[in-house]
Amino acid sequence: MIQDNTFYKSLADYRIPKETRFAPVVPLSIAAELSDSNTLGNYHLLLAHDVLANPREYAEIYGNKGYTILMDNSLIELGYAMPIEEVLDAANIVGGQYIILPDTLKQADTTIQQVLNAYIVWKGIPAAKKHGVSLLPVIQGMSMREQFDCLFAFSNIPDVKGMCVPRVIADTYGTRKYLIEKVTRTFNVHMLGFSDNLMDDIACARMPGVVGIDFRQQAVRFNEEGARPHLRIAISFHEIRPLFPHLRAHRG
C-alpha cells in the first residue's frame, strides 16, 4: 500500500476548497427536508435505480432546479451496474447532465468491455433523448497499469467529458493521488465516495481538476437478500460537513 506522508504534510489545512463540490447521497425524505430549507446544494450524485423507482418525488426535488446532477449506475447498491439506457432514463427524469457508465469493481478488462458495449448502445439512442448528457466512465483495475489501460481506452470515446476515480483505489493502494494526477492532465475527475483513508480523500479533493466527491450518508445498506454491499463511507455526515465550510455558496 502506497503511503506518501509528504503529500499530506504539505497541506496548509485539511479543508476542501470551494472549487471542489460535495454531493451528499441521502434518502428522499432527507433530500426533501434539505430542499425545503434551501440547504440541499447544487451538486448531486443520484442512484439510478432509486430515481426510476420514485420518479415523481425525484423530479419534484431535483428537476428543473439548475443543479449539476451525476446519475450513478447503482453498482454498489445492486451488486451490478444498470444498463446505460436505464441510467439515461433516470437522468432525464431529473435533468441530469452526466451518466456514470457501467463498471465492475477492481476489474479493468471487464469494465473496459462494459464501457465499449455501452457506447455502442449510446450511439444508437436518439439524439433528442441524450441531448445535453455526457458520459463518465469509472477507472478500475488492480494495478496502475490496468488503471492506465482504462484511462487510455476511455480517452478515445468522443462523449466522455470526465472520469470517476472510485474509493476502492484508495482502499487498495492507500491513495488516489497518482491516478488523479494522470487523469487530470486531460479530464476533470469526480471522486466516487470517501475511502477508509479520510486524509487522502481530503488531500486528493484539493487537487486541480477534481470537481467533486460524493458522500453516502447511510452507514449500512442492505439489498433485498440481506447482503451487505461494499460501503463508500462509514462516518457521519456531521463529521464530514465541517470540511466543506463553503457549502452555503453552493446552495440551490
N, C-alpha and C positions, 0 to 999 in steps of 0.2 A: 504494500500500500504506500502511495506517494505521500509524503508529508513535507511541505515547503514552509517552514516556520517564518522565513524572511518575508514571504508573501503577506502574512498576517501582521508581522511587527511593523511593516512599512505603512500601515494604515493609521491615519491621524485619529480616527474613531471608527466605530463599527456601525454607524447609522447608514442607511441606504439613501443615496441621493435622489432628489426629486425626479431626475431623468429616468430612473427605474421605477416602474409601476407595479403595484401589488394587487393580485387578483385573489381575493378570498373566495373559496368554493364553499358555499353554505346552502343549507336546505331552503326550500321555497319560503317557509314560514319566517325564517330569519331574514332572507332577502327582502321580503315584503316589509318587515319592520324597518330595516335599514333604508329602504326606498322611501318609506313614509317620513322618516326623519332626515332625509336628504344626506345620508351618510353611506350610501351604497358604493360610491366611487364610480369611475367611468371606464375601468379596465377589468375585463371579466373572462374567466375560463369557465365554460358551462359544459355539462356532461350530456352528450347527445341522447343517450337512452332515456335520461330523465326529462329532457326537453320534449322528446316525442311522446312520452307518457303523460305530460302535463302541458300541452301546447298553449292553451288559453292562459294559464297562470303565468307561464314564462313570457308570453307575448305582452301581457299586461305590465309586468315588472321591467322587462328589458327591451321590449320592442320600441322602435322609433324614438329613442332617447339620445341618440348620438354617441352611444357607448362604443368602445372598441371591444369586440367580442371574439374570442377564440373558441371554436367548438371542438371539444375533445372527443376522441373515438371510444371512450369508456373502457379501454383495455383493462385498467386496474379494477374497475368495479365489476365488469362482466367476466373477466378472465380471457376475453378475446376482443379483438378490435372490430368495431362495427364497420360495415361496408361504406365506401365513400358516398354512395347515393343517399344512404340514410343520414350520415353526418351532414351532408349538404342540406337535406330536408330540414334537419334540426336548425341549421344555421339560418335558413330562410325564414323560419318562424320568428326569430328574434332580430333579424337583420345583421347576422354575424358576418364579419369580413374575412375571417380565416378559418380553415378547417384543418384539423390535425389528421394526417394521413395514417393508414393502418401501420402498426408495428408490432414486434414481438420482443419482450424483454430479453436483453443481452444477446439477441440473435441477429447478427448483421446481415448474413446472406438471406435469411428468411424475410427480414424487414425490407431489404432492397427489392426482393421479388414482389413483396406485397405492394410496395410503393409503385413499382413499374406497372404492375397489373392494375392498380387503382388509377394510374394516369391514363391507361388505355380506356378505362371506363369514363374517366373525366372528359376525355376528348370527344366522346360520343354524347355527352349531355348537352341539351340545347343551350345555346349561348345566353338566352334570356334568363334561364334558371340559375346560371352560375355567374351572372354579371356582378362585378364588384367583389367577388370572393377569390381569395388567394390560398395557396397550398402551403402547409407547414409540415414537412417530414420530421420524424424523430430519429436522431442518430443513436444507433445501438451498437453493441459489439463488446467482446470480451478482451480486446486488446486495442491499443491505439491504432494499429494497422487496420483492423476491422472497422473502427470508427471512421478513419480517414477514407476507407473504401466507401462507406455510406456517404460521407461528405462529397466525394468525387461523383458518385452516381447521382445524387440528388441535385448537384450543381448544374447538371445538364438538362434539367426539366424546366421548361420555359415559365410555367406558372408558379414556381416556387419563389416566394418572396421573403422567406426567413426560415429558420430552423429551430427545432426544440432540442435542448440538451436535458435528458432526464436525470432524476436524482440517483438512479442506480449507478451512474458513472461515479459519482462521489462516494457512494456506499461501497463500491468495489475498489476504487483507486485512492480514495481519500480526498480527491479534489476534482473539480470540473474545469479548473483554470486552463490547462494546456489545450483541451479540446475547444473551449470557448475562444481562446486566443486564435486558434486556427480558423474556426468558423467565421469569426467576426472580421476577418480580412475581406470577406465578400458579402456576408449576410448578417442581419440582426438576429439576435437569439432571444428566445423565451426559455427560461429555466422551468422545467416541469417539476414542481414540488420542492419543498425543503428536505434535505437529506438528514442523516444522523450526525453530520458534521455542520452544525449551525454556523460556526465561524467561517468555514469555507463558503457556505451559501451566501453569507453576507459579503464576504470579500469578492466573490465572483459576481454578485449582483451589482457591485460598484464598477465593474469593468466596462470600458467603452463598447458600445454595440449591444449590450444586454438591455433589452427593452422592458422585461418584466419577469416576475416569478409568481407562481400561484401557491396558495396555502389551503390545504384541506382541513377544515375546522374539526370534522368528526375524527376522533382518535381511532375509532374502530368502526368498520362497516362489515356487515355480513351479507353474503349473497343468499339466494333462495335455498341453497343446500346447506347453509350454515357455515360455509367455509370462510375463513378469514383471509381477505386479499392482502397483497403487499401494500403497505401503508406509505403514503408520501410524507406524513408528518405525524408526530405523536406528542407535540407540545401544544399548549393552549393558545388561542387567538390573542389573549391578553398579554402573553409573553412576547408574541411577535409584533403586535401593533406599535409598541414604542420605538421599534427600529425604523418606522416609517413616519417621522414627525411631520412630513409634508402632505399627509393624506387629505387634508382639507382642500388642497389645491386641485385634487382630482375628483372631488365630489360632483355628481351629476346635477 
